[in-house]
């Protein structure tokens, strides 16, 4: 793997979380799908994971917040460190890991019969975080504002979340994820099923949120990776082989002067 070094950002907030994956390998049954992947995702930045389908990007993303272990045939090796603490430590509760590392999926998944208001605070109930009515009201408004949705729904908070458009539903899911104040937000192709206008709004939301939460996004849209991320990791799997990282570094360098010819071919649309 080629690593392109970049200087640290002056004044970077120390309270933000760095996520460090160390020698991650993963299996589904006997089939190995990732081989010794190591990646540091900088605090308060957007890291994009790119690569063709089937190279292990989404599997890697799900490993970061312990979703991989929910699959009966799945197993893994390696460590996921959140500011130096192992997410997979047996003493660490799964709910704590999920609270610290939130997830937004490819397909919007609000609770359709639940109101917009209740969708936003659903995570508070699931994670056992107590809050008064006034605190809930503030959390709903703040979360929807950060997700770029407040102005569109402030007069219909008691209406079902399933009545929103696809782009609005995805932003509602983002609001639900950030309501519990995660330190990391994982996003698995969050715009793949959305129109260009909704995509633009969500990209703007990501850039604004990166000031207070570390973001890791899987995307097949090379232009999106360039627009939203500061660093980029290119995953690839040879025929019949597990996936791994070919190259990792500053996004601008990855797209303008990649070190590996396979990266150059991929970002220029020659395969994938």
VEXGU-858891 format. One record per residue (C-alpha): residue in three letters; y, x negated, z negated. Coordinates in nm, 3 decimals, always signed. Each point is the difference from the previous one (the first is absolute). Layout:
BEGIN
   residu        yy        xx        zz
      ALA         Y         X         Z
...
***
This chain:
BEGIN
   residu        yy        xx        zz
      UNK    +0.000    +0.000    +0.000
      UNK    +0.347    -0.125    +0.087
      UNK    +0.274    +0.052    -0.258
      UNK    +0.367    -0.014    +0.097
      UNK    +0.209    -0.099    -0.302
      UNK    +0.338    +0.160    -0.067
      UNK    +0.252    -0.087    -0.271
      UNK    +0.019    +0.227    -0.306
      UNK    +0.261    +0.271    +0.001
      UNK    +0.290    -0.087    -0.236
      UNK    +0.053    +0.247    -0.282
      UNK    -0.336    +0.172    +0.042
      UNK    -0.057    +0.248    -0.285
      UNK    -0.254    -0.141    -0.246
      UNK    -0.095    +0.347    -0.126
      UNK    -0.156    +0.090    +0.333
      UNK    -0.374    -0.050    +0.040
      UNK    -0.179    -0.259    +0.210
      UNK    -0.347    +0.102    +0.120
      UNK    -0.241    -0.285    +0.062
      UNK    -0.340    +0.053    +0.165
      UNK    -0.234    -0.295    -0.048
      UNK    -0.311    -0.064    +0.209
      UNK    -0.073    +0.367    +0.063
      UNK    -0.331    +0.075    +0.171
      UNK    -0.126    +0.355    +0.050
      UNK    -0.321    +0.174    +0.104
      UNK    -0.119    +0.346    +0.096
      UNK    -0.365    -0.021    -0.089
      UNK    -0.131    -0.317    +0.164
      UNK    +0.284    -0.018    +0.253
      UNK    +0.273    -0.245    -0.089
      UNK    +0.340    +0.122    +0.120
      UNK    +0.240    -0.253    -0.158
      UNK    -0.052    -0.369    -0.058
      UNK    +0.196    -0.192    -0.265
      UNK    +0.343    +0.150    +0.066
      UNK    +0.285    -0.145    -0.207
      UNK    +0.350    +0.140    +0.025
      UNK    +0.311    -0.004    -0.220
      UNK    +0.222    +0.305    +0.040
      UNK    +0.348    -0.090    -0.121
      UNK    +0.183    +0.200    -0.263
      UNK    +0.262    +0.238    +0.136
      UNK    -0.094    -0.058    +0.363
      UNK    -0.188    +0.185    +0.273
      UNK    -0.317    -0.174    +0.119
      UNK    -0.156    +0.137    +0.320
      UNK    -0.371    -0.025    +0.080
      UNK    -0.062    +0.005    +0.375
      UNK    -0.305    -0.039    +0.221
      UNK    -0.234    +0.205    +0.221
      UNK    -0.214    +0.284    -0.133
      UNK    -0.307    -0.107    -0.194
      UNK    +0.130    -0.331    -0.131
      UNK    +0.013    +0.106    -0.367
      UNK    +0.370    +0.074    -0.057
      UNK    -0.047    +0.343    -0.157
      UNK    -0.301    -0.119    -0.200
      UNK    +0.211    -0.283    -0.138
      UNK    +0.280    +0.242    -0.086
      UNK    -0.240    +0.228    -0.189
      UNK    -0.137    -0.294    -0.193
      UNK    +0.349    -0.071    -0.133
      UNK    +0.005    +0.318    -0.210
      UNK    -0.374    +0.034    -0.066
      UNK    -0.074    +0.275    +0.250
      UNK    -0.271    -0.208    +0.168
      UNK    -0.221    +0.027    -0.308
      UNK    -0.004    +0.379    +0.033
      UNK    -0.231    -0.029    +0.302
      UNK    -0.364    -0.005    -0.124
      UNK    -0.119    -0.268    +0.245
      UNK    +0.308    -0.222    -0.037
      UNK    +0.023    -0.330    -0.185
      UNK    +0.244    -0.288    -0.015
      UNK    +0.065    -0.349    -0.131
      UNK    +0.324    -0.175    -0.091
      UNK    +0.305    +0.085    -0.209
      UNK    +0.308    +0.219    +0.036
      UNK    +0.274    -0.128    -0.229
      UNK    +0.308    +0.205    -0.086
      UNK    +0.249    -0.241    -0.155
      UNK    -0.286    -0.215    -0.122
      UNK    -0.216    +0.281    -0.140
      UNK    -0.329    +0.096    +0.169
      UNK    +0.008    +0.359    +0.127
      UNK    -0.382    +0.002    -0.025
      UNK    -0.010    -0.117    -0.362
      UNK    -0.265    +0.213    -0.176
      UNK    +0.245    +0.059    -0.284
      UNK    +0.251    +0.153    +0.241
      UNK    -0.024    +0.375    +0.052
      UNK    -0.024    +0.127    +0.357
      UNK    +0.288    +0.242    -0.063
      UNK    +0.223    -0.292    -0.103
      UNK    -0.083    -0.188    +0.318
      UNK    +0.075    +0.304    +0.214
      UNK    +0.326    +0.062    -0.186
      UNK    +0.116    -0.358    +0.064
      UNK    -0.120    -0.005    +0.362
      UNK    +0.070    +0.325    +0.184
      UNK    -0.133    +0.108    +0.339
      UNK    +0.134    +0.199    +0.295
      UNK    -0.260    +0.093    +0.261
      UNK    +0.004    +0.031    +0.377
      UNK    -0.020    +0.378    -0.012
      UNK    +0.242    +0.176    -0.236
      UNK    -0.196    +0.149    -0.288
      UNK    +0.228    +0.213    -0.219
      UNK    -0.165    +0.270    -0.208
      UNK    +0.066    +0.284    +0.250
      UNK    +0.009    +0.295    -0.242
      UNK    +0.198    -0.190    -0.261
      UNK    +0.380    +0.019    +0.007
      UNK    +0.212    -0.291    +0.121
      UNK    +0.117    -0.048    -0.359
      UNK    -0.353    -0.004    -0.143
      UNK    -0.121    -0.232    +0.276
      UNK    +0.253    -0.262    -0.106
      UNK    -0.096    +0.009    -0.368
      UNK    -0.375    +0.033    +0.060
      UNK    -0.050    -0.371    -0.063
      UNK    +0.162    +0.026    -0.342
      UNK    -0.263    +0.251    -0.108
      UNK    -0.289    -0.196    +0.150
      UNK    +0.108    -0.323    -0.170
      UNK    +0.077    +0.170    -0.330
      UNK    +0.370    -0.086    -0.005
      UNK    +0.186    +0.252    -0.220
      UNK    +0.339    +0.125    +0.116
      UNK    +0.239    +0.274    -0.109
      UNK    +0.124    +0.262    +0.245
      UNK    +0.332    -0.181    +0.037
      UNK    -0.181    -0.328    +0.060
      UNK    -0.219    +0.165    +0.262
      UNK    +0.303    +0.146    +0.174
      UNK    +0.160    -0.344    +0.014
      UNK    -0.321    -0.164    +0.124
      UNK    -0.039    +0.260    +0.277
      UNK    +0.357    -0.041    +0.122
      UNK    -0.005    -0.379    -0.022
      UNK    -0.338    -0.034    +0.172
      UNK    +0.085    +0.241    +0.280
      UNK    +0.334    -0.173    +0.051
      UNK    -0.166    -0.342    +0.027
      UNK    -0.252    +0.146    +0.245
      UNK    +0.286    +0.134    +0.215
      UNK    -0.101    +0.365    -0.054
      UNK    +0.224    +0.142    -0.272
      UNK    +0.274    +0.141    +0.225
      UNK    -0.258    +0.179    +0.214
      UNK    -0.193    +0.168    -0.282
      UNK    +0.232    +0.028    -0.301
      UNK    +0.038    +0.377    +0.050
      UNK    -0.373    +0.071    +0.035
      UNK    -0.169    -0.214    -0.264
      UNK    -0.222    +0.292    -0.105
      UNK    -0.139    +0.054    +0.349
      UNK    -0.343    -0.144    +0.095
      UNK    -0.010    -0.362    +0.110
      UNK    -0.238    +0.098    +0.277
      UNK    +0.283    +0.189    +0.172
      UNK    +0.189    -0.318    +0.082
      UNK    -0.014    -0.178    +0.336
      UNK    -0.229    -0.299    +0.043
      UNK    +0.278    -0.253    -0.050
      UNK    +0.130    +0.188    -0.304
      UNK    -0.351    +0.017    -0.147
      UNK    -0.035    -0.375    +0.034
      UNK    +0.331    -0.054    -0.176
      UNK    -0.114    +0.242    -0.270
      UNK    -0.309    -0.217    -0.048
      UNK    +0.225    -0.305    -0.030
      UNK    +0.209    +0.185    -0.261
      UNK    -0.318    +0.090    -0.190
      UNK    -0.112    -0.363    +0.008
      UNK    +0.328    -0.147    -0.125
      UNK    +0.052    +0.269    -0.268
      UNK    -0.233    -0.192    -0.234
      UNK    +0.194    -0.322    +0.070
      UNK    -0.272    -0.219    +0.150
      UNK    +0.062    -0.372    +0.029
      UNK    -0.170    -0.016    +0.342
      UNK    -0.017    +0.262    +0.274
      UNK    -0.279    -0.022    +0.261
      UNK    +0.052    +0.187    +0.328
      UNK    -0.286    +0.045    +0.247
      UNK    +0.155    +0.075    +0.342
      UNK    +0.241    +0.251    -0.157
      UNK    +0.176    +0.081    +0.329
      UNK    -0.288    +0.006    +0.248
      UNK    -0.007    +0.380    +0.029
      UNK    +0.375    +0.056    -0.018
      UNK    +0.277    +0.052    +0.255
      UNK    +0.259    -0.276    +0.063
      UNK    +0.267    +0.167    -0.214
      UNK    -0.228    +0.032    -0.304
      UNK    -0.122    -0.355    +0.057
      UNK    +0.356    -0.131    -0.007
      UNK    +0.075    +0.182    -0.326
      UNK    -0.314    -0.134    -0.169
      UNK    +0.074    -0.355    +0.119
      UNK    +0.350    +0.029    -0.148
      UNK    -0.157    +0.127    -0.322
      UNK    -0.235    -0.300    -0.012
      UNK    +0.286    -0.245    +0.039
      UNK    +0.196    +0.167    -0.279
      UNK    -0.301    +0.020    -0.233
      UNK    -0.083    -0.369    +0.048
      UNK    +0.286    -0.087    -0.233
      UNK    -0.195    +0.148    -0.292
      UNK    -0.367    +0.003    +0.102
      UNK    -0.223    -0.243    +0.190
      UNK    -0.128    +0.162    +0.320
      UNK    -0.310    -0.079    +0.207
      UNK    -0.039    +0.191    +0.327
      UNK    -0.280    +0.016    +0.256
      UNK    +0.137    +0.073    +0.346
      UNK    -0.114    -0.015    +0.363
      UNK    +0.363    +0.032    +0.114
      UNK    +0.124    -0.352    +0.068
      UNK    +0.362    +0.114    +0.025
      UNK    -0.032    +0.167    -0.339
      UNK    -0.139    -0.317    -0.155
      UNK    +0.300    -0.190    +0.135
      UNK    +0.247    +0.262    -0.124
      UNK    -0.122    +0.044    -0.357
      UNK    -0.184    -0.313    -0.117
      UNK    +0.116    -0.341    -0.115
      UNK    -0.350    -0.149    +0.018
      UNK    -0.299    +0.084    +0.214
      UNK    -0.375    -0.067    -0.017
      UNK    -0.207    +0.014    +0.319
      UNK    -0.361    +0.111    -0.061
      UNK    -0.274    -0.049    +0.255
      UNK    -0.379    +0.038    +0.012
      UNK    -0.213    -0.174    +0.263
      UNK    -0.283    +0.200    +0.155
      UNK    -0.253    +0.077    -0.272
      UNK    +0.189    -0.209    -0.258
      UNK    +0.200    +0.104    -0.310
      UNK    +0.377    +0.018    +0.017
      UNK    +0.238    -0.265    -0.126
      UNK    +0.361    -0.114    +0.025
      UNK    +0.082    -0.210    +0.305
      UNK    +0.363    -0.060    -0.084
      UNK    +0.248    +0.094    -0.272
      UNK    +0.370    -0.068    -0.028
      UNK    +0.353    +0.118    +0.062
      UNK    +0.001    +0.297    +0.238
      UNK    +0.267    -0.146    +0.229
      UNK    -0.201    -0.319    +0.043
      UNK    -0.325    +0.190    +0.053
      UNK    +0.149    +0.189    +0.293
      UNK    +0.214    -0.273    +0.153
      UNK    -0.196    -0.321    -0.062
      UNK    -0.349    +0.075    -0.133
      UNK    -0.214    -0.302    -0.078
      UNK    -0.328    +0.146    +0.125
      UNK    -0.045    +0.104    +0.366
      UNK    -0.197    +0.307    -0.112
      UNK    +0.305    +0.120    -0.193
      UNK    +0.217    -0.051    +0.307
      UNK    -0.240    +0.199    +0.216
      UNK    -0.023    +0.287    -0.250
      UNK    +0.371    +0.046    -0.073
      UNK    +0.069    -0.012    +0.374
      UNK    -0.250    +0.276    +0.073
      UNK    -0.266    -0.207    +0.178
      UNK    -0.277    +0.158    -0.210
      UNK    -0.049    +0.248    -0.283
***
